[in-house]
Amino acid sequence: MADWIYVDNSNVFIEGKRVSAVKLGLAPDIWDAFHHRILDNDYRMSFGKLYEFVAGTNKAETARAMLFGSRPPENDAIWDIAKRAGFEV
């Protein structure tokens, strides 16, 4: 049976910024980063790595992988990048 994958882009991105802040030493742990709203605002997410993490490398095992989020400005290529990584957006 193939997997159906649904990802909320904004939640993954925000939590990635929080985890990155801890990794950079801006907060001692994830709970401190959460409670004090400490984020790494330079953090960037790789849609290719995200897709591989949630779906693996065998495309036959994934029936559908969808990425949800706010619509970016027309001059922003973020959804095109996500599509090339394998997500429906």
Secondary structure in CASP SS format (residue, H / E / C, confidence):
PFRMAT SS
TARGET T0000
AUTHOR 0000-0000-0000
METHOD secondary structure of the structure
MODEL  1
M C 1.00
A C 1.00
D E 1.00
W E 1.00
I E 1.00
Y E 1.00
V E 1.00
D E 1.00
N H 1.00
S H 1.00
N H 1.00
V H 1.00
F H 1.00
I H 1.00
E H 1.00
G H 1.00
K H 1.00
R H 1.00
V H 1.00
S H 1.00
A H 1.00
V H 1.00
K H 1.00
L C 1.00
G C 1.00
L C 1.00
A C 1.00
P C 1.00
D C 1.00
I H 1.00
W H 1.00
D H 1.00
A H 1.00
F H 1.00
H H 1.00
H C 1.00
R C 1.00
I C 1.00
L C 1.00
D C 1.00
N C 1.00
D C 1.00
Y C 1.00
R C 1.00
M C 1.00
S C 1.00
F H 1.00
G H 1.00
K H 1.00
L H 1.00
Y H 1.00
E H 1.00
F H 1.00
V H 1.00
A H 1.00
G C 1.00
T C 1.00
N C 1.00
K H 1.00
A H 1.00
E H 1.00
T E 1.00
A E 1.00
R E 1.00
A E 1.00
M E 1.00
L E 1.00
F E 1.00
G C 1.00
S C 1.00
R C 1.00
P C 1.00
P C 1.00
E C 1.00
N C 1.00
D C 1.00
A C 1.00
I H 1.00
W H 1.00
D H 1.00
I H 1.00
A H 1.00
K H 1.00
R H 1.00
A H 1.00
G C 1.00
F C 1.00
E E 1.00
V C 1.00
END
